[in-house]
């Protein structure tokens, strides 16, 4: 619980307080959300965060939750909490379009593991959220007829970041305090950073991605986007466990939140590779350096580390993720090429130039990088970087019609993300301030495999660094 001055996002605790005190019921909250969903589609420009929703479905889940509160038999901390899932997941009865116009022609009849777990926890699924087509970009720009371009709640003429674009926009705009995304190249952490909310990419395999489209099977992790680190911890603790239907996570150690709420950071060693850390815009750097000092003031020590071969890591990650996507999407590329957005076509065409030799070499680099990290993590508890090297780029008129393809932006936006995706280590991004233009700036903490608890511990302290939270220009107060 934190004392706030001025604006603060409504989180899980605010919803639970309303429900437990009887001030509001989940059914009343659901009615508010339905009104807001209608409103944000009509606004100029439309928010386009949630791209499929069903009033009847929302009310059914809300009424069941209301009855549980009445009978004092709630299922979890997520009972009655509004959530959305990226369109990459199977969620009954929506279409799993994955940002395209040609996939998901029929409504889903069974849930992904994550959707199933959220239902079992009593959450109210308010719909599925917008995403960059097939997860192939980091802007969230998706001009096709089903999706359109989601808007950044802080500055509607700027991008949300991608590819879990609608998930971050929905949380920042107040439509729901929790959203689920997937992250193969920063797709949870980039939009969370650009939209000024918290994003957690779990260790590879930690949260089951069964029932999400397996676009890249070796780089993608599932994770929550929330308004606070505490909320991310709650969602993580409910979703993180082995799933018999998802072989990559079967051997994981038990997820814990141990030590998360210690009063200080004494005894923690924070690794920084300053050359790598400084490869970002001046505004981003200046606030991120101050955040490092803040963590030091709480008793942590900063240790200089060297992250070797980061350029090789970047290239290896691109080869791995694009080769796997190209392989999985081979039939789509042949059959639905004309229906894809231009930037998707370009990325998949580029991917078809990689050879088996490239892929093998990239995976050798992965093994090398994992070995380097193993050594680094014997001397430090985590690695600190800025989250994204720049703030959210602006949307131009032409983007609305033909989409956006800016490779130099893609490279910059993913710079601090790719190490975690290539090697599978977990990462947490936390908003720490704003640019002079009023766009959010975030900080990233990465830890060794399965050690999400230390990320959450440091994340809680990072939240205290930001002396104020600015209210997004598009914000719906569902509990008002």
N, C-alpha and C positions, 0 to 999 in steps of 0.2 A: 504494500500500500504506500503510495507516495503523495506527499503534499504537492498540489499543483498551483502555480500562479497563472491566472488567465485560462486560456483554452486547454482542454485535454481531451484526447480521443476517448470515446466510450469503449471500455473493454469488457471482458467476461465478467469481472467482479461487479461492474455497474449493472449488468443484466441480472446477475444472481441476486444482488441487493433488492432490485425492483420486484423480482419474483417472490423472494422470501418474505419481503415486507408486505406483499399483496398490493403494492402500488400499481403494478401492471401484471398482466398475465402473458404467457407466450402467445396466446391467441390475439391479444390486443397489439402486441409487438408485430406479429405477422401481418395484421391489417395495415399497420403503419408502413411496413416494408413494401407491401403490394402497392399502396398509394405512391410511395417514393419511386418504385420501379416504373410505374406508369409515367410519373412526372419526369424522371431523368431521361426517358426515351423521347419525350416531347420537347425537352429543352434545346436551346440553340447555343452551341452545337450539342447534339445528343452525347451523353456520357459514354454509352456503348460498353459498359463494364460487364453487365450480365446479358448474355445474348439469347439464352433460352430460359424461360421460367413458366411455371404453371400455378395459377392461383389456388386451384383445388388441392394440388399436392402440398403446397406450403401450408394451407389451413389444416389439412389432415394431420401433419406432423405437429403443428402448433397446438391443436386441440388435444392430441394425445399427451403432449408435454404439460399442458394446463391441468389435465386430470391428475397427472403424477404429482404435480406440486400441491394440488388440493388434497391428495391422499398421502402426502409426505413420503412418497416412494420414488424419488428421482433416481436416475440411472448413473449420472456422473456430473462433473463440473460443466460438461457441455450440454446438459439437458436444457432445451429451450433456447440454446444459443444459435443465432443465424450463421450459416456457413455457405460458401459456394465452392465449387470445384472447377478447375480448368477443363475446358471442353475436350481435352485429351483423355479424360477418364470416362469409363462407362458409368452412367448414372441413370437409373430407371426414372421416368420414361422418356428421357431426352435423347437427342441424336448425338452420337459421338462423331462430330464432324471434324474435329482436330483443326479447326480454322479454315477448312476447305469448303468448296461448294459441292464436291462430288462424293465425299465419304459420309457414312452414317445416314444412308437413305431411309432406313427404318428406325423407329424408336428402340432404345435398348430394353432388353427384357431381363438382364441381370446386372447387378452392381459390381463395380471394381471393389477390391478388398478395402480400400480407403473409404469409399462411399458406404459400404456395409458397416464398417467400424463406427463411422460417424452416426449412422442411423441407430446402431446398438447403444451408442452413448446418449441418444435422445436429442441430438442436434436437429435443427430445422434447416434442411437443405433448400436454399432459396433459388437455386438454379445453377446453370453452368456458365462459366465466365469466358470472355473473349480471349483469343490468343493469336499470336503471329502464326500465319499459315504454316502448318506442319512443324512449327517450332524452329523455322529456319533463319530467324533474325533476332536482333536485340533491340529493335525500336518498338515493336508491337504494331507496326503499320500493316493493316490488312484491309485493302480497299474493296474486297469482294462483297457481293450483295447480302450475304447472311451476316457479315461481321461489322464492316465499316471500322473506322479508326477510333479506338478508345482514347479518351482525353485524360490528361494529367489533372487530377483534382486541384493541384496547387496553381497550375497555369494551363487552362484548357487549350491554348494554342501550342502546347508542347506535348511531346510523346510521353507515354507511360514507361517506356522500356519494355523489353520482351524477353522470352516469349510468353511468360505468364502475365500478360498485360492486364487483362480484365480482373484478374485476382487481386493485383495490387491496387488498381483503381477502385474496386469495390470496397476494399478495406479503408483506403484513405478517404473515400467519400462518405464513409459511415454507414454504408448499406449493410455491412456485416462486420463483426470484429475479427472473423477468422476466414481465411481462404486457403485452398490447397493448390500448390503449383508443382511443376516438375522442373528440374534444373540439370541440363546437359552441358551448358556453356555459360552459366550465370542466369538461367531463365527464371529462377525465384529471386535471386539476389539483386539483379539489375533493376527489375521493375520495383521491388521493395525500396531500393535506394532512391530511384528517381521519384517515387511517390511519397517518400518520407515516412515509411513504416518499417517494421522489423521483418526480416526474412531469414529462415533457417534452412540450409541445405544439409540434410542428414548425411552421415557416412553412407557410401555406396552400399545398398542392400539393407539399410537400417529400417526404412519404412517400405512396405511392400508396394511395388508398382504393378502388381497383377491387375489386369483390366484397364491399364492405360496403354495407349498404342506404343509398342516397343520400337520407337524410332531409332534410338541408339542404345543398344543393350549394355554397353560397357561404361558409359559416362553419365547416365541419367540417375539422379537421386530425387526422391519426393520430399517435399517439406512444406511447412505452414508459413503463411504470410499473416502477420497479426499486428495489432496496434501497440503491443508491448512485449518485452522479453518474457515476463511472467506468463502471458497468454501463450506465447510460443512454447514455453516449457510444459504447460498443461496439455496442449494439443500433441506435442511430441510424446509425452508420457502415455497418452492414450493410443497413439498410432504405432509407436516403435516396438515391434516385436516380430519374431519369426512368423512367416506365413507358409504353410505347406505348399501353396500354389506358386510360390516365388522362391526358386532355389538359391538365388544369390545371397539371401539374408538368413539362411537356415542356421548357420554356425555362429551367429552373433552373440556376444556376451549380453547379459541382462542390462537393459537401459536403466540408468539411475539418475537422480537429480542431486546426488550427495554433495554436500558442501556448497550448494548453489547460493544459499542465503547467508554465508559468513559475512561479518560486518566489514571486513577489509580484504585486501588482496595479498597480505603478507605471505611470503614464501613462494609466490608465483614468479616464474621467469618468463618474460615476454620477449620473443625473438623478433628483431626488425632487421631486414636487409635494406639499409637506407638508400642505396642506389636504386633499387627496385621501387621502394616506397615513394621516392620523389618523382617517379615518372607519371606525373599527373598535373592538372591545371594548378596555377598558383593559389587560387582561392580554396581549392580542395586541400592542397598541401598545408596551407597555413592552419586551417582548423583541425586537420588530422594530427598535425604535430602537437597541437595543444591537447588533443584527446590523449595522446601518449603520455604527456606530462601529468595529466589528471590521473591516469592509471598508476603512474609512479607515486603520486602523492598519497595513494591509498595503500602503499606498502609493497607494490610489485616492483621487481627490478627489470630493467630493460637490458637485453643482451644483444649485441650485434651479431647477426648470423649472415651467412652467405647462401643465397638460394641459387645453386648453380644451373647453368644451361636453360635459363628461362625462355630464350628465343627458341631453342629446340623444343621445349615444353609446348610453346604456343603452336608451333608447326605440327608437332605430333598430335596434339589435341584436335586440331582442325582436320587432320587426315583421319584420325580415328572416328570422330563424330560424323563427318560427312561421308566417309566410306560406308559406315554402318547404316546411315540413313538412305544412302543411294542404293545399297543392297536391299534393304527392306522395301523401299519405294520403287524398285525396278518395274513392277507391273503398272504402277500409277504413272511413272515417267513415260512409259510407252503408250498408255491408253488415255491418260487424262492431261497430257502435257498442255493442251490448249486451254484447259480450265484452271490451270495454276496461275498464281500471281507471277509477274515478271521476275521479281527477285528470287522467288522459289525456283523457277526454271533455271535462272543463272547459277544459283548455288548448287543445284543438282547436276547441272551440266559441268560445272567445275569439278564436282566430286567424281564424275565419270572419267576424269583424266588421271585419277590416282591409280597406281598399279598395286598388285599383290605385294610387290617388294616394298613399296611405300608403307603399306599397312603393317607389314612385318617389322620394318625399321622403326615405325612409330611406336609399336608395342614394346620393342626393345628399349626405346627411350623411356617409356612408362615404367618399366622394371627398374631402370637406372634411377629415375626420379624418385620412385618409392624407396629405393635404398638410401638415397641422399636424405630423404625426409626422416627415415627411421633413425639415422644418425643425429639429425638436427633435434629430433624430439627426445633424445637422451639428455640434451642439455637445456632445452626450454619446454615450457608447458604449451605454448601456442605461438603462432606467427601473426603479426599485426600488419595490415595494409590499409590504405584507403579502400572503400568499396568499389567505386567506379571513378575513373580518372577525370571525369567531366560531369557536368549536370545534364539534365534532360534536354535533348535538342528540340528546336522548334519545328512545327508542322507547316509545310508549304502547301499552297493550293494544289500543285501538281501531285503531291503525295496522295491526296484524296482520290485522285483519278487513276494514277498508274502505280501507286506504291512508292517505296523509297529504297534506294540501294546506294549505300555510302560505305565502301569498304574501310576507309580510314576510320570512320566512326565505329564500325563494328569491331575493328582491332582494338581501338582505345577502350571501348565499353567493356570488352571481355578481358582486358589485360590482367586484372587481379583475380579473375574468376577461374581461368583455365587450369591452374595448378590443382585446385580442388576437384575438378571434373576428371582430369587425366589420372590422378592418383587415388581418388575416392575419399579423401579426407573431408571432414565436415567443416562448414563455414557458416558464420552468423553475421548478418549486416544490421547495424543499428544506426538510426538517424542521429546526427550530432549537431546539426546547424543548417544554415541556409546561405546561399550565395547572395550577392548584392541585388540580384534580380529576383530574389525570393524563392529560388528553387532549392529543394532539399539536397543536403550533402550527407553522406553516410560513411561509416567506418566498418572495416571487416576484421573479424577474428577467426583464425583457422586453428584446429587442434589435431592431434593424432587420431587415427581411426578409432571409432566408438567412444570418443571422449567428449561427447556433446555437453556433458555436465559442466566442464570447465568453461566452455563457450558461454553458457547461460549465466554462470557466475560472473564472468567478466562483463557480459552484456548488461546485467542489472546495474553494474557500476558505471558503465558507459552512459546509460540513460540519465544518470544524475549530472553528467557533464553539461548537457544542453539546458541552458537556464530558462528557456521558454519554448513552448510548442506553438508554432503559428497555425492558425486555422486555415485549412484549404479553402480556396474560393468556391469550390463545389463541395458542400458538406451537408449531409442529412442527419439530423439528430433524431434517431429512431425512438429514443426514450423520452423525448420532450413531451 
